[in-house]
Structures are given as structure tokens and as C-alpha cells.
Amino acid sequence: MKKSSLIVVVLLAGAVVGGVILSQTKPPASDIPGYTQNPASSMKPGTSSSPKPSVPAAIPATLSLKVPFTPQAPTGNWDQLHNEACEEAGAIMAEAYFSGDTRAELPATEVEDQITKLTNWEQSTFGYYLDTTAQETAQMIQSVYGLHATVVQNYTEAEIKQALQENEVVIIPVNGQLIGNPYYRVPGPIYHMLVVRGYTATQLITNDSGTKRGENYLYSFSTLKNAPADWDHATNTIDATSLMIVVSK
């Protein structure tokens, strides 16, 4: 073989060997600067790159939170203090629920101690305790019990149910002379607050402290909505303001 032919053969062989070596050491596509691998190319057959849509939680048709009950006069002494203690009773029931109390009804002695505690705070803070507005009641709940309390104006039935579904307790101020509770002493309290603890398909479930028969007492939404009330210190009576207090932990 001529020397020139030998050189050609050697060069060709080197090219083949070099091509093999280059092909073995070539970096994967993902390591090449500026290259982005298609995520779908590495997915298993039958899978999707999009997350599955979340399924909304079912809204219960009925709901009743286990809020302990107390009348505002737990020993049956309906003196001036206890005639006006619905705000305190509502706060006491809410606090008992969020503290994990599972008793159906709170003992009278415990309630009386709490009423004294709350009225002393009101007297010290406001200079009075017999009638407090929704905003003042919310302030009391927050300051004394460390709970969250928000006043909502012009509430709707859907807002009440939403609050209850979120494990919140609702307190509604009403004109007690307009809601037709047969167990009230006639004519009924012109200014009253009751706890809403749940609902059925057609009614709201309350703990109404205005009567010893108030545990799980049922009212229609329209009955409570059509008896709006908030205390007005300027006129020393109620005004027809639609409010609810939403209490949470």
C-alpha cells in the first residue's frame, strides 16, 4: 500500500472512532444551555400535567352547634339586673362553647359568677351595664373572653348560615316584643339578644336566654329579621338597626 493511501485509511478510522466517542460523551438535551425539556415527554401514559379540580365541600342541609344553654336569670330571679342580662348571657354561652364546654346547660352558680364578672367590667368600662349596644357587647366579648367579635349590619340568612358553617356563633339583637315567644313575660323585652346556634331547612335554632325554655328554640329568619333593634343611649331606647354579632375563636 502506498504511504498516501495508508494516511487516508488512518484518517477515516480515526473519524469513525472519534464519532463514536463524541456520541457517547454528548451531554443530554436537558444539560444544553437554553434547552427546556417538554414536561409531557417524561410523563407516564394516561397522566395529565394539570391538577385535578378541587371538589367543594357539601353545605349541610341542617346544622346545630353544641352551644351550652343558660337563661339570663338562671336561679329564676327576674330582678332588674337579670331582666337586662341577655347581652351577658349570650356572651357566656359563646365563651362556654369556644372553651370546649360540652354540657347542655350551664350551672346556675357558674352563670351568676360570670354575670357578675361581666357587669363589673361594663360598669368599670362604660359606666353602666343594664343596656349595651351590639358594638359594646362585641367589645366586652373580645376584652373579657379574648374571642373575636364582629358586628355585621344588614345581615342575610345566607350570612348567618355561612358563619355557623365556619364554626362561628351568632348573637342577634331584636325587639323581643315583635318575635312572638309565648314564654316571655308580657309584653316581652323591647331590647333583647339571643344566640343563633344552628338552622333547619326552614328555621333558625337559637338559645334564647329570655326564657328557661329557650334551649334550641326555633324562629324563622323573617321573624328575627323583621324585629331589628340596637340600643341607642341618646334616646334611651332602641332604634330599628339590623345587626348581628359574629363570635369566633
C-alpha positions as CSV (number, residue, x, y, z in Angstrom):
1,M,0.0,0.0,0.0
2,K,1.2,3.4,-0.8
3,K,2.0,5.8,2.0
4,S,-0.7,8.2,0.9
5,S,-3.3,5.5,0.9
6,L,-2.3,4.4,4.4
7,I,-2.7,8.0,5.6
8,V,-6.3,8.1,4.2
9,V,-7.2,4.9,5.9
10,V,-5.9,6.0,9.2
11,L,-7.7,9.3,9.0
12,L,-11.0,7.6,8.1
13,A,-10.6,5.1,11.0
14,G,-9.9,8.0,13.4
15,A,-13.0,9.8,12.3
16,V,-15.2,6.7,12.9
17,V,-13.6,6.2,16.4
18,G,-13.9,9.9,17.2
19,G,-17.6,9.9,16.1
20,V,-18.3,7.0,18.5
21,I,-16.5,8.8,21.3
22,L,-18.3,12.0,20.6
23,S,-21.7,10.3,20.5
24,Q,-21.0,8.7,23.8
25,T,-19.9,11.8,25.6
26,K,-22.5,14.2,24.2
27,P,-24.4,15.9,27.0
28,P,-28.1,15.1,27.4
29,A,-30.5,17.6,26.0
30,S,-31.5,18.8,29.4
31,D,-27.9,19.9,30.1
32,I,-27.6,22.0,27.0
33,P,-27.9,25.7,27.9
34,G,-31.1,27.3,26.8
35,Y,-32.9,24.0,26.3
36,T,-36.1,23.2,28.2
37,Q,-37.5,19.7,28.2
38,N,-41.2,19.3,27.4
39,P,-42.7,18.1,30.7
40,A,-45.2,16.0,28.9
41,S,-42.4,14.0,27.3
42,S,-41.4,12.5,30.6
43,M,-44.9,11.7,31.9
44,K,-46.4,8.3,32.1
45,P,-49.1,7.4,29.7
46,G,-52.6,8.4,30.9
47,T,-51.4,11.1,33.3
48,S,-52.1,14.9,33.0
49,S,-50.0,17.9,33.8
50,S,-53.0,19.8,35.0
51,P,-54.1,19.4,38.7
52,K,-57.4,17.9,39.4
53,P,-60.1,20.4,40.2
54,S,-61.0,20.6,43.9
55,V,-64.5,19.4,44.9
56,P,-66.3,21.9,47.0
57,A,-67.5,20.8,50.5
58,A,-71.2,19.9,50.7
59,I,-73.2,22.5,52.5
60,P,-75.2,20.7,55.3
61,A,-79.0,21.0,55.0
62,T,-79.2,21.3,58.8
63,L,-76.7,22.3,61.4
64,S,-76.6,22.7,65.2
65,L,-73.5,23.7,67.1
66,K,-73.4,22.3,70.6
67,V,-73.6,25.7,72.4
68,P,-74.4,25.3,76.1
69,F,-77.6,27.0,77.2
70,T,-78.4,29.3,80.1
71,P,-81.4,31.6,80.8
72,Q,-80.3,35.1,81.7
73,A,-81.9,34.5,85.2
74,P,-80.5,31.1,86.0
75,T,-81.9,31.0,89.5
76,G,-85.3,32.3,88.4
77,N,-84.7,35.7,90.0
78,W,-86.0,38.1,87.4
79,D,-84.9,41.3,89.1
80,Q,-83.8,44.4,87.2
81,L,-80.3,43.1,86.7
82,H,-81.4,39.7,85.2
83,N,-84.2,41.3,83.2
84,E,-81.5,43.1,81.3
85,A,-78.8,40.4,81.3
86,C,-79.4,38.9,77.8
87,E,-76.2,40.5,76.5
88,E,-74.2,38.9,79.2
89,A,-76.0,35.5,78.9
90,G,-75.2,35.5,75.1
91,A,-71.5,36.2,75.8
92,I,-71.4,33.5,78.5
93,M,-72.9,30.9,76.1
94,A,-70.4,31.8,73.3
95,E,-67.5,31.6,75.7
96,A,-68.5,28.2,77.0
97,Y,-68.8,26.8,73.5
98,F,-65.4,28.0,72.4
99,S,-63.8,26.8,75.6
100,G,-64.9,23.3,74.8
101,D,-67.7,23.0,77.4
102,T,-70.0,20.1,76.2
103,R,-72.6,20.4,78.9
104,A,-76.1,21.0,77.6
105,E,-76.9,23.6,80.2
106,L,-74.6,25.7,82.4
107,P,-74.9,25.5,86.2
108,A,-76.7,28.5,87.7
109,T,-73.9,29.3,90.2
110,E,-71.3,29.5,87.4
111,V,-73.6,31.7,85.3
112,E,-74.2,34.1,88.2
113,D,-70.4,34.4,88.8
114,Q,-69.9,35.2,85.1
115,I,-72.8,37.7,85.0
116,T,-71.2,39.5,88.0
117,K,-67.8,39.4,86.3
118,L,-69.2,40.9,83.0
119,T,-71.4,43.6,84.6
120,N,-68.5,44.7,86.8
121,W,-66.4,45.1,83.6
122,E,-69.2,47.0,81.9
123,Q,-69.6,49.3,84.8
124,S,-65.9,50.0,85.0
125,T,-65.5,50.4,81.2
126,F,-68.7,52.1,80.2
127,G,-70.2,53.5,83.4
128,Y,-73.3,51.4,83.0
129,Y,-74.3,47.7,82.4
130,L,-78.1,47.4,82.1
131,D,-78.3,48.0,78.3
132,T,-75.3,47.8,76.0
133,T,-75.2,48.2,72.2
134,A,-74.2,45.5,69.8
135,Q,-70.8,47.2,69.4
136,E,-70.3,47.5,73.2
137,T,-71.3,43.8,73.6
138,A,-68.8,42.8,71.0
139,Q,-66.1,44.8,72.8
140,M,-67.0,43.1,76.0
141,I,-66.7,39.6,74.5
142,Q,-63.3,40.5,73.0
143,S,-61.9,42.1,76.1
144,V,-63.1,39.8,78.8
145,Y,-63.0,36.4,76.9
146,G,-60.4,37.0,74.3
147,L,-62.6,36.0,71.5
148,H,-63.1,37.7,68.1
149,A,-66.4,39.5,67.8
150,T,-67.5,41.4,64.7
151,V,-70.7,43.4,64.2
152,V,-72.4,42.9,60.8
153,Q,-75.0,45.3,59.5
154,N,-78.0,44.3,57.3
155,Y,-77.2,40.6,57.7
156,T,-78.8,38.0,55.4
157,E,-79.9,34.5,56.1
158,A,-77.1,33.2,54.0
159,E,-74.5,35.1,56.1
160,I,-75.9,33.6,59.3
161,K,-75.6,30.1,57.8
162,Q,-72.2,30.7,56.4
163,A,-71.0,31.9,59.9
164,L,-72.4,28.8,61.5
165,Q,-70.8,26.5,58.9
166,E,-67.5,28.1,59.8
167,N,-68.0,27.2,63.4
168,E,-68.9,30.8,64.5
169,V,-71.6,31.7,67.0
170,V,-74.1,34.4,66.1
171,I,-75.8,36.8,68.5
172,I,-78.7,38.8,67.2
173,P,-80.2,41.9,68.9
174,V,-84.0,42.0,68.5
175,N,-87.1,43.8,69.6
176,G,-88.4,41.0,71.8
177,Q,-92.0,42.3,71.7
178,L,-92.1,41.5,68.0
179,I,-90.9,37.9,67.8
180,G,-93.9,36.2,69.4
181,N,-92.3,34.0,72.1
182,P,-95.2,32.8,74.2
183,Y,-92.9,32.1,77.2
184,Y,-91.9,35.8,77.7
185,R,-93.5,37.7,80.4
186,V,-96.0,40.0,78.7
187,P,-95.3,42.3,76.8
188,G,-91.8,40.9,76.4
189,P,-88.4,42.7,76.4
190,I,-88.2,45.7,74.0
191,Y,-84.5,45.1,73.7
192,H,-83.2,41.5,73.7
193,M,-80.3,39.4,72.4
194,L,-80.4,35.7,71.6
195,V,-77.8,33.2,70.3
196,V,-78.2,31.5,67.0
197,R,-76.6,28.1,67.2
198,G,-77.9,26.4,64.0
199,Y,-80.6,26.0,61.4
200,T,-83.1,23.5,60.0
201,A,-84.4,23.5,56.4
202,T,-86.9,26.2,57.4
203,Q,-85.9,27.8,60.7
204,L,-83.1,29.1,62.8
205,I,-82.1,27.2,66.0
206,T,-81.5,29.5,68.9
207,N,-80.5,29.5,72.6
208,D,-82.9,32.2,73.8
209,S,-81.9,33.3,77.3
210,G,-85.2,35.2,77.7
211,T,-86.9,32.1,79.0
212,K,-85.9,28.9,80.8
213,R,-87.5,27.1,77.8
214,G,-85.1,28.8,75.4
215,E,-82.7,26.0,74.6
216,N,-83.0,25.0,70.8
217,Y,-85.9,27.4,70.4
218,L,-86.9,27.8,66.8
219,Y,-87.6,31.1,64.9
220,S,-88.0,31.8,61.3
221,F,-85.4,34.0,59.7
222,S,-88.0,36.5,58.8
223,T,-89.3,36.7,62.4
224,L,-85.9,37.8,63.7
225,K,-85.1,40.0,60.6
226,N,-88.3,41.9,61.0
227,A,-87.6,42.8,64.6
228,P,-84.3,44.7,64.3
229,A,-83.0,46.5,67.3
230,D,-79.9,48.1,68.7
231,W,-79.7,50.2,71.9
232,D,-79.5,54.0,71.5
233,H,-78.0,55.7,74.6
234,A,-79.0,59.1,73.2
235,T,-82.7,58.3,73.2
236,N,-82.5,55.6,76.0
237,T,-84.5,53.2,73.8
238,I,-83.9,51.1,70.7
239,D,-83.6,52.0,67.1
240,A,-84.5,49.7,64.2
241,T,-81.0,48.7,63.1
242,S,-80.5,45.3,61.6
243,L,-77.3,43.8,63.2
244,M,-75.7,40.6,64.2
245,I,-72.6,39.8,66.2
246,V,-70.4,37.0,64.9
247,V,-68.2,35.4,67.5
248,S,-65.2,33.2,66.7
249,K,-62.2,31.8,68.5
